[in-house]
């Protein structure tokens, strides 16, 4: 009998996530909360599961405790399906005793765990910090039909949006003829403007010029990947892909749907608030391609005497006599009477406070969990378990960026971030 083909999905958990700091101070990038009740890692995992691909590995090495907890409680497979979502952190072995040195090195160090050695086996490599919905079955179908050894999914972007991304040139058959990793020279970017083969695949290209940017999602034939990793290269974009040009057939899969790289505080903030739009750019309500996450046994949210406009509310929230305008409330968020929140992403709490906790708060003079009575918060991210006292004002408008080690009230990309577990005393004022 012919051996069944394996499709192995590898999700890159990223490095320290310094561009997302302070949200990554106590968690890795894939574990950052998203859209009230999800985590970033739920997006690539859901894309894989919706395509029937259930051999999934998440590679990460920094602050992995919350990620482990989330995956263990979210993704459970029966013994007949043979599926798994495993986290593979950097580990010391006889062959290696160091951290992952890059994306390719991370995959190399874990090849013995994947088991994809068959001639027809495929490796699908995905990023762990992007918001998108992609039909991976169609990607694999195009990969097979083209006869490519490697397929790179690519997003058409305006030339002014291309900096910091790998760019490629393709021919009329979508075969990659040139690849440049993160060019900064405008002349180089201009020289990679796309032709009709890409424009014909776009819904509404208009009149502006586009280039084709790598989304960091690759499909590799098993043999090609094994041979490419039998070197000392450490990164896919910088070394593996350019090194395969002219040696292996590489094709592009042009993706012209919503895609957002959530790699910075501003991108995280803007993306979450965009989900409050009447017609959001990303649809979490699609029954045919669900986004999966942990099933929490939480009560329905409760809003009493509130004025709300464009608000996403997750499970188990309690909001009383407050005004909320363009906000996202994570699980167990608590907003007390008279509070006013505008353009706020609140990540919620890990647990509710008990009556004994409230008595202890009173004894210690400590605010209760959540946003206190009469407080005003604008243009901010409130990380988990924050305690904001009564009559507090938090508004970063006009203030310079200020973030780093030991700072609990950080401003980055113009967005105020109240770090996890921070206590803001009654009457504190930041901004106007």
VOGU-3710 file (C-alpha; in Angstrom, 3 decimals, decimal comma):
1> xxxxxxxxxx> 0,000/0,000/0,000  1,144/3,533/-0,746  2,199/5,507/2,305  -0,228/8,292/3,169  1,089/11,764/2,423  1,900/13,936/5,444  1,374/17,685/5,525  3,230/19,091/8,512  2,429/22,632/9,638  5,086/24,640/11,477
11> xxxxxxxxxx> 4,160/27,943/13,124  7,055/30,282/13,821  6,620/31,821/17,258  9,094/34,622/16,601  11,904/35,996/18,713  11,684/38,227/21,757  8,894/40,292/20,210  10,697/43,521/21,053  8,551/45,587/18,647  5,438/44,464/20,573
21> xxxxxxxxxx> 6,938/45,227/23,976  5,638/45,784/26,661  2,846/43,387/25,610  5,522/40,695/25,253  7,207/41,410/28,584  5,621/38,329/30,198  4,393/36,369/27,160  5,644/35,363/23,716  4,141/36,916/20,579  1,809/34,014/19,685
31> xxxxxxxxxx> 0,257/34,251/23,175  -0,694/37,947/22,888  -4,512/38,287/23,256  -6,531/39,354/20,213  -10,135/40,440/19,554  -11,325/39,993/23,137  -11,179/36,210/23,487  -8,491/34,852/21,133  -4,690/34,650/21,044  -2,558/35,452/17,999
41> xxxxxxxxxx> -1,581/31,795/17,660  -5,246/30,850/17,147  -5,163/32,432/13,681  -2,570/30,185/11,970  -3,777/27,138/13,902  -7,345/27,754/12,719  -6,212/28,207/9,116  -4,503/24,829/9,338  -7,458/23,062/10,975  -9,953/24,529/8,503
51> xxxxxxxxxx> -7,822/22,979/5,742  -7,890/19,586/7,435  -4,209/19,849/8,395  -3,879/18,712/11,998  -0,164/17,966/12,386  0,803/21,354/13,854  3,954/22,429/15,675  4,583/25,855/17,250  8,247/26,832/17,585  9,088/29,375/20,251
61> xxxxxxxxxx> 11,650/30,063/22,943  10,724/33,139/25,018  8,106/33,399/27,806  6,242/30,275/26,727  4,258/29,456/29,925  0,995/31,193/28,947  1,254/29,821/25,393  1,645/26,265/26,720  -1,367/26,756/28,986  -3,534/28,184/26,201
71> xxxxxxxxxx> -2,719/25,451/23,663  -3,142/22,631/26,177  -6,577/23,942/27,165  -7,703/24,811/23,621  -6,657/22,039/21,236  -7,492/18,484/22,214  -7,701/15,709/19,608  -9,178/12,243/19,905  -6,952/9,197/19,492  -8,463/8,308/16,091
81> xxxxxxxxxx> -7,745/11,552/14,259  -4,052/11,505/15,079  -3,864/15,294/15,287  -1,702/17,428/17,537  -0,764/21,003/18,307  2,641/20,746/19,987  4,912/23,482/21,265  8,610/22,942/20,598  10,821/25,265/22,595  14,565/25,586/22,182
91> xxxxxxxxxx> 16,313/22,772/24,039  19,802/21,492/24,660  20,700/18,290/22,838  23,850/16,418/21,825  23,686/18,261/18,501  22,815/21,750/19,759  23,030/23,621/23,037  21,951/27,122/21,971  18,897/29,244/21,242  17,260/29,262/17,843
101> xxxxxxxxxx> 19,443/31,470/15,670  16,686/32,233/13,149  13,619/30,779/11,470  15,509/28,165/9,475  17,652/27,162/12,441  14,502/26,686/14,557  13,076/24,273/11,983  16,433/22,498/11,594  16,717/21,855/15,341  13,294/20,186/15,384
111> xxxxxxxxxx> 13,330/18,110/12,196  13,606/14,923/14,249  10,209/15,694/15,835  8,247/16,192/12,589  8,596/12,849/10,842  7,995/14,182/7,334  10,430/12,082/5,348  8,191/10,669/2,597  8,784/11,640/-1,016  5,340/13,295/-1,280
121> xxxxxxxxxx> 5,338/14,923/2,164  4,983/18,686/2,482  5,975/21,249/5,104  3,764/24,318/5,487  5,601/27,040/7,406  3,511/29,900/8,824  4,032/33,049/10,862  2,537/33,310/14,353  1,761/37,047/14,430  -0,529/37,751/11,474
131> xxxxxxxxxx> -4,285/38,143/11,101  -5,673/36,587/7,903  -7,874/33,782/6,620  -6,327/31,653/3,885  -7,475/28,491/2,115  -4,354/26,384/2,609  -5,922/23,560/0,570  -5,878/25,883/-2,443  -2,269/26,862/-1,723  -1,210/23,191/-1,712
141> xxxxxxxxxx> -3,279/22,534/-4,830  -1,465/25,315/-6,711  1,866/24,107/-5,327  1,267/20,614/-6,710  -0,108/21,848/-10,043  2,884/24,113/-10,675  5,433/21,379/-9,949  7,240/23,793/-7,621  9,654/22,665/-4,943  8,759/25,770/-2,901
151> xxxxxxxxxx> 5,686/28,004/-2,952  5,724/31,396/-1,230  2,435/33,125/-0,483  2,638/36,776/-1,453  0,524/39,874/-0,900  0,342/42,711/-3,465  1,170/45,945/-1,627  1,625/49,531/-2,727  5,251/50,525/-3,199  4,993/52,800/-0,146
161> xxxxxxxxxx> 3,971/49,827/2,049  6,803/47,481/1,089  9,650/48,511/3,380  10,629/45,804/5,874  9,223/42,920/3,827  10,767/40,409/1,448  9,893/41,336/-2,150  9,840/39,151/-5,240  9,553/39,339/-9,008  7,589/36,646/-10,844
171> xxxxxxxxxx> 7,038/35,715/-14,496  3,718/35,079/-16,261  3,629/31,543/-14,816  4,029/32,895/-11,253  7,532/31,447/-11,034  9,838/33,539/-8,840  12,736/35,024/-10,762  14,081/37,459/-8,160  13,825/37,787/-4,372  15,121/40,650/-2,186
181> xxxxxxxxxx> 14,810/40,458/1,602  13,606/43,701/3,227  15,016/46,272/0,782  15,176/49,901/1,927  16,381/51,567/-1,274  13,325/53,121/-3,028  14,931/52,440/-6,425  15,184/48,717/-5,649  11,540/48,651/-4,497  10,431/50,582/-7,591
191> xxxxxxxxxx> 12,296/48,108/-9,775  10,228/45,243/-8,334  6,863/46,684/-9,373  4,529/43,926/-10,578  3,154/43,307/-14,060  -0,069/41,959/-15,515  0,376/38,436/-14,084  -0,241/39,842/-10,579  -2,679/42,631/-11,447  -4,986/40,091/-13,113
201> xxxxxxxxxx> -5,260/38,189/-9,820  -6,248/41,273/-7,806  -9,864/42,220/-7,096  -9,521/45,938/-7,761  -5,934/47,054/-8,459  -6,853/50,614/-9,430  -4,091/52,712/-10,940  -1,289/52,686/-8,361  1,894/50,640/-8,612  2,287/47,447/-6,591
211> xxxxxxxxxx> 5,042/45,100/-5,544  4,708/41,513/-4,354  5,615/40,993/-0,691  6,325/37,670/0,989  3,858/36,855/3,769  6,348/34,521/5,437  4,150/31,512/4,597  5,954/28,768/2,663  5,142/25,330/1,271  8,222/23,107/0,900
221> xxxxxxxxxx> 8,567/19,668/-0,597  10,093/17,548/2,164  13,197/16,652/0,150  13,866/20,285/-0,738  13,556/21,449/2,863  15,810/18,701/4,224  18,503/19,505/1,676  18,210/23,266/2,239  18,661/22,804/5,979  21,730/20,601/5,566
231> xxxxxxxxxx> 23,810/23,787/5,757  24,626/26,391/8,378  22,008/28,879/7,131  19,782/30,335/9,864  16,957/32,286/8,182  14,434/31,520/5,430  13,995/35,021/4,039  17,624/36,116/4,199  19,357/32,901/3,164  17,256/29,836/2,272
241> xxxxxxxxxx> 14,936/31,439/-0,303  17,623/33,526/-2,094  19,917/30,486/-2,046  17,348/28,319/-3,846  16,794/30,782/-6,699  17,981/29,215/-9,937  18,433/25,822/-8,249  14,853/24,820/-7,471  11,549/25,831/-9,016  9,895/28,373/-6,723
251> xxxxxxxxxx> 6,446/29,796/-7,380  4,264/32,450/-5,818  0,711/32,088/-4,517  -0,866/35,544/-4,896  -3,154/36,375/-1,950  -5,336/39,464/-2,349  -7,484/39,249/0,785  -7,197/40,929/4,195  -3,825/40,400/5,853  -2,308/42,303/8,753
261> xxxxxxxxxx> 1,127/41,785/10,267  0,612/42,417/14,001  4,253/43,001/14,828  4,090/46,411/16,520  2,081/48,035/19,313  0,399/50,375/16,821  -0,561/47,510/14,492  -1,962/45,549/17,447  -3,943/48,560/18,683  -5,304/49,584/15,278
271> xxxxxxxxxx> -6,207/46,010/14,302  -8,186/45,379/17,485  -10,087/48,647/17,170  -10,838/47,985/13,489  -12,815/44,929/14,606  -15,366/47,280/16,193  -16,302/48,659/12,743  -19,816/47,976/11,484  -18,266/45,870/8,730  -14,839/44,895/10,115
281> xxxxxxxxxx> -11,981/44,108/7,721  -11,647/40,627/9,226  -14,738/38,474/9,803  -14,699/36,442/13,028  -18,314/35,457/12,317  -17,569/33,209/9,318  -19,164/29,838/10,151  -17,432/28,113/7,226  -13,921/29,009/8,366  -14,060/29,381/12,124
291> xxxxxxxxxx> -11,345/30,813/14,319  -10,883/28,391/17,204  -9,784/29,172/20,732  -10,146/28,024/24,305  -13,695/27,157/25,410  -14,127/29,010/28,699  -16,916/28,235/31,162  -17,739/31,890/31,755  -21,090/33,623/32,247  -22,540/35,955/29,652
301> xxxxxxxxxx> -21,345/39,535/29,855  -23,455/42,039/31,785  -23,854/45,715/30,837  -25,956/47,869/33,163  -27,122/51,403/32,229  -24,280/51,886/29,737  -23,800/54,031/26,672  -21,846/52,035/24,094  -20,777/52,723/20,518  -18,768/50,249/18,428
311> xxxxxxxxxx> -17,717/47,936/21,248  -16,547/44,306/21,134  -17,332/42,525/24,426  -15,902/39,091/25,253  -17,279/36,552/27,743  -17,738/37,304/31,415  -17,455/41,109/31,367  -19,202/43,372/33,897  -19,745/47,000/32,855  -21,800/49,372/34,985
321> xxxxxxxxxx> -23,169/52,848/34,180  -20,256/53,702/31,913  -19,597/55,268/28,509  -17,634/53,165/26,012  -16,749/54,451/22,550  -14,790/52,233/20,122  -13,459/49,714/22,608  -12,564/46,037/22,787  -13,116/44,298/26,146  -11,352/41,015/26,831
331> xxxxxxxxxx> -12,606/38,186/29,025  -13,578/39,166/32,597  -13,126/42,893/31,959  -14,681/45,008/34,732  -15,588/48,679/34,246  -17,073/50,464/37,241  -19,701/53,177/37,501  -19,104/56,495/35,771  -16,028/55,414/33,808  -15,423/56,793/30,320
341> xxxxxxxxxx> -13,383/54,754/27,810  -12,594/55,894/24,275  -10,364/53,990/21,830  -9,377/51,409/24,435  -8,265/47,778/24,053  -8,800/46,107/27,418  -7,331/42,596/27,670  -9,357/41,608/30,736  -8,343/39,480/33,717  -7,259/35,939/34,557
351> xxxxxxxxxx> -9,804/35,568/37,369  -12,612/37,337/39,203  -12,149/38,892/42,608  -13,946/37,268/45,535  -15,625/39,029/48,454  -12,498/38,324/50,510  -10,369/39,916/47,775  -12,523/43,047/47,871  -12,171/43,250/51,665  -8,401/42,918/51,296
361> xxxxxxxxxx> -8,402/45,668/48,650  -10,222/47,959/51,079  -7,784/47,161/53,898  -4,741/47,772/51,695  -6,199/50,828/49,970  -5,807/49,009/46,654  -8,189/49,572/43,723  -10,398/46,720/42,571  -9,602/44,882/39,350  -10,542/46,783/36,202
371> xxxxxxxxxx> -11,305/50,457/35,589  -12,439/52,356/38,678  -15,422/54,689/39,148  -15,248/58,037/37,362  -12,013/57,248/35,522  -11,284/58,427/32,001  -9,068/56,313/29,694  -8,311/57,186/26,067  -6,179/55,729/23,256  -4,820/52,938/25,439
381> xxxxxxxxxx> -4,170/49,230/25,812  -4,946/47,910/29,293  -3,083/44,639/29,756  -4,418/41,832/31,935  -5,202/42,239/35,640  -4,684/46,008/35,762  -6,205/47,958/38,652  -7,113/51,520/37,796  -8,407/53,514/40,762  -11,211/56,051/41,051
391> xxxxxxxxxx> -11,182/59,345/39,137  -8,020/58,481/37,219  -7,226/60,196/33,911  -5,071/58,357/31,350  -4,663/60,091/27,983  -1,396/59,965/25,990  -2,411/62,719/23,536  0,561/65,021/22,920  2,947/63,006/25,094  6,205/61,568/23,705
401> xxxxxxxxxx> 6,908/57,836/23,516  8,256/56,496/26,794  8,851/52,780/27,280  11,474/50,367/28,530  12,446/48,100/31,396  10,618/48,808/34,645  8,056/51,218/33,148  4,465/50,277/34,029  2,731/53,095/32,146  4,406/53,025/28,739
411> xxxxxxxxxx> 3,732/55,059/25,624  4,757/53,464/22,347  3,768/54,453/18,818  1,593/57,096/20,474  -0,438/54,418/22,313  -0,562/54,226/26,108  0,068/50,701/27,435  -0,821/49,949/31,057  1,327/46,887/31,686  0,070/43,617/33,138
421> xxxxxxxxxx> -0,751/43,664/36,895  -0,140/47,429/37,155  -1,900/49,325/39,960  -2,851/52,953/39,227  -3,860/54,792/42,443  -6,991/56,888/42,911  -6,833/60,356/41,390  -3,740/59,694/39,253  -3,550/61,891/36,132  -1,492/61,236/32,997
431> xx> -2,141/63,683/30,196  -4,814/66,326/29,902
//
